[in-house]
Amino acid sequence: MKRGQISIFIIIAIFLVAIIAAVLILRGNTVPKETISPEIQPIYSYYESCIKDTGERAIYAIGWSGGYYSFPNYSTENAIAYYYIKGKNYAPTKKFIESELSRYMDSMLIYCSNDLSQFQDFTIKVGETKTTTDIEQGKVVFNVNYPLDISKGKVNYFIKNFNININARLGEIYDFSVNITNKQINDSGKVCINCINDQANKRDFYVELNDYDNETSIFTIVDKQYKIMGNDFRFNFANKYEV
């Protein structure tokens, strides 16, 4: 009987420990949503709008270069990245493009604090920004740590987190671009224009193909579903072939 009671207590103890561990894990994975005081709501809205505008410019810039914020190692003179060079694949990873978007944001968000004259009643101290970016289905998500220490008289406020979602099929366009590149590697550099157009139509994309020089072609994937900076989103990459 005693052994049976001890066994039951052990089972109950294990069960309770498991519940406590699960609760702690869930709490650790949950980012609490900041509560914004009505007093500083205009400041929050100003920064939120500026961050979103900067995010759109980041996506636009990434689209032009084929996924790069910095000048690509292998690119045309106008900074369009090579994805294919004479049988070899030079396409960046999606994770790399996410990091380039984050670098763009962290470099450019400083300009959001250049002119705060409309908030003269407040003292605003700005900390260092840190952005993480996720390219998801149909959108790009910017999680921006932008510390703002705001005071008015003896009252202090603190804002830290901004979560910005921008509708853009960057991930789908990137996957399509890599598929084009891999297909050409498998086909020894042959370009099937009809095949590319058929696949583009299925995804509701439009493809432009232009000669850059006698070895290089520029592919431009155009998405008319979502506007970036008021224009159809365009994504460029270059392929160089044996002549």
C-alpha positions in Angstrom: 0.0 0.0 0.0 2.8 2.4 0.9 4.6 1.7 -2.3 1.4 2.3 -4.3 0.8 5.7 -2.5 4.4 6.7 -3.2 4.0 5.9 -6.9 0.9 8.0 -7.1 2.6 10.9 -5.5 5.5 10.6 -7.9 3.1 10.6 -10.9 1.3 13.6 -9.6 4.6 15.5 -8.9 5.8 14.7 -12.5 2.5 15.9 -13.9 2.7 19.2 -11.9 6.2 19.8 -13.0 5.3 19.3 -16.6 2.4 21.8 -16.4 4.6 24.4 -14.7 7.3 23.9 -17.4 4.8 24.3 -20.2 3.4 27.5 -18.7 6.9 29.0 -18.4 7.8 28.1 -22.0 4.6 29.6 -23.3 5.2 32.8 -21.3 8.7 33.0 -22.6 7.5 32.7 -26.2 4.9 35.4 -25.8 5.8 39.0 -26.5 3.5 41.3 -24.6 1.8 44.0 -26.7 2.7 47.4 -25.5 0.0 49.6 -24.2 0.3 53.1 -25.7 -0.9 56.0 -23.6 -3.3 58.4 -25.5 -0.9 61.2 -24.5 1.8 59.8 -26.8 -0.4 58.1 -29.4 0.5 60.8 -32.0 4.2 60.1 -31.5 3.7 56.4 -31.8 1.7 56.8 -35.0 4.3 59.1 -36.4 7.1 56.6 -35.9 4.9 53.7 -37.0 4.2 55.4 -40.3 7.9 56.3 -40.8 9.0 52.8 -40.1 6.4 51.5 -42.6 7.6 53.9 -45.3 11.2 52.9 -44.7 10.1 49.2 -44.9 8.6 49.9 -48.3 11.8 51.6 -49.5 13.8 48.6 -48.2 11.7 46.2 -50.2 11.9 48.4 -53.3 15.7 48.6 -53.0 16.0 44.9 -52.5 13.8 44.2 -55.5 16.1 46.4 -57.7 19.3 44.6 -56.8 18.0 41.0 -56.6 18.1 40.8 -52.8 21.0 43.0 -51.7 21.3 46.2 -49.7 25.1 46.4 -50.1 26.7 46.1 -53.6 26.6 42.4 -54.6 30.0 40.7 -55.2 28.8 39.4 -58.5 26.6 42.0 -60.3 26.2 44.2 -63.3 27.5 47.8 -63.3 24.1 49.0 -62.1 24.2 46.7 -59.1 21.8 43.9 -60.3 23.0 40.6 -58.8 24.0 37.7 -60.9 22.0 34.5 -60.0 23.6 32.4 -62.7 27.1 32.7 -64.2 28.0 30.1 -66.9 26.6 27.1 -65.1 27.1 28.1 -61.4 24.4 29.3 -59.0 25.1 32.6 -57.2 21.6 33.3 -55.9 21.4 34.5 -52.3 19.4 32.6 -49.7 16.1 33.9 -48.4 17.7 34.2 -45.0 20.4 36.4 -46.4 17.8 38.7 -48.0 16.0 39.0 -44.7 19.2 40.1 -43.1 19.8 42.6 -45.9 16.3 44.1 -45.3 17.1 44.4 -41.6 20.4 46.1 -42.4 18.6 48.6 -44.6 16.1 49.4 -41.8 18.7 49.8 -39.1 20.7 52.1 -41.4 17.8 54.3 -42.5 15.5 54.5 -39.5 17.7 57.1 -37.9 16.1 59.6 -40.3 12.7 59.1 -38.7 14.0 61.2 -35.7 15.5 64.0 -37.8 12.5 66.4 -37.5 10.4 66.1 -34.3 9.4 69.8 -34.3 5.7 68.8 -34.2 6.3 67.3 -30.8 7.9 70.3 -29.1 6.0 69.7 -25.8 7.9 66.4 -25.4 11.5 65.5 -24.9 12.3 62.4 -27.0 15.4 60.4 -26.5 16.1 57.7 -29.2 18.0 54.5 -28.6 19.7 52.2 -31.1 17.4 50.3 -33.5 17.6 46.6 -34.0 15.4 45.0 -36.7 14.6 41.4 -37.5 12.8 40.6 -40.7 10.7 37.6 -41.8 9.7 37.1 -45.5 6.3 35.3 -45.2 3.6 34.2 -47.6 2.3 37.4 -49.2 4.0 39.8 -46.8 7.2 41.0 -45.3 7.2 41.4 -41.5 9.6 43.9 -39.8 10.0 43.5 -36.0 11.7 46.7 -35.0 13.2 47.4 -31.6 13.2 51.2 -31.6 13.6 52.4 -28.0 11.9 55.8 -27.4 12.2 57.5 -24.0 9.5 60.2 -24.0 8.9 62.7 -21.3 6.6 65.7 -20.7 7.1 67.5 -17.5 7.5 65.0 -14.7 5.7 62.2 -16.7 7.8 59.6 -18.5 6.7 57.1 -21.2 8.7 54.4 -23.0 8.1 52.8 -26.4 10.2 49.9 -27.7 8.5 47.5 -30.1 7.0 48.1 -33.6 5.6 45.3 -35.6 5.1 46.3 -39.3 3.5 44.0 -41.9 3.9 45.1 -45.6 1.9 43.3 -48.3 4.5 42.1 -50.8 5.0 38.7 -52.5 8.8 39.0 -52.2 9.1 35.4 -51.0 7.1 34.0 -53.9 9.0 36.1 -56.4 12.3 35.0 -54.9 11.3 31.3 -55.1 10.3 31.7 -58.7 13.6 33.4 -59.5 15.5 30.6 -57.9 13.4 28.1 -59.8 14.3 29.8 -63.1 18.0 29.7 -62.2 18.0 26.1 -61.1 16.2 25.1 -64.3 18.8 26.8 -66.4 21.6 25.0 -64.5 19.9 21.7 -65.1 19.4 22.5 -68.8 23.0 23.7 -69.4 22.0 27.4 -69.7 19.1 26.9 -72.1 16.2 29.4 -71.6 12.7 28.2 -72.3 10.8 31.5 -72.6 7.4 29.8 -73.0 8.0 27.7 -69.9 8.9 30.7 -67.8 5.9 32.7 -69.0 3.6 29.7 -68.3 4.9 29.4 -64.8 4.6 33.2 -64.3 1.0 33.2 -65.4 0.2 30.5 -62.9 1.6 32.8 -60.2 0.0 35.9 -61.6 3.4 37.4 -62.3 4.7 39.1 -65.5 8.3 38.5 -66.7 10.5 40.9 -68.7 13.7 39.6 -70.3 16.2 42.1 -71.6 19.8 41.8 -73.0 22.4 43.6 -70.8 25.3 42.6 -73.0 26.2 39.8 -75.4 26.6 37.4 -72.5 24.1 38.7 -69.9 20.3 38.8 -69.7 18.3 40.7 -67.1 15.2 39.0 -65.7 12.5 41.3 -64.1 9.7 39.7 -62.2 6.7 42.1 -62.0 3.9 41.7 -59.4 0.8 43.8 -60.1 -1.1 42.5 -57.1 0.7 44.7 -54.5 2.0 48.2 -54.9 5.4 49.2 -53.4 5.9 52.9 -53.1 2.9 53.3 -55.3 4.3 51.1 -58.1 4.1 47.5 -59.2 6.7 45.5 -57.3 9.7 44.6 -59.6 12.5 42.2 -58.8 15.6 42.0 -60.9 18.3 39.5 -61.3 21.0 38.8 -64.0 22.2 35.6 -65.7 25.4 35.2 -67.6 25.8 32.6 -70.3 28.4 30.9 -72.4 28.7 32.6 -75.8 
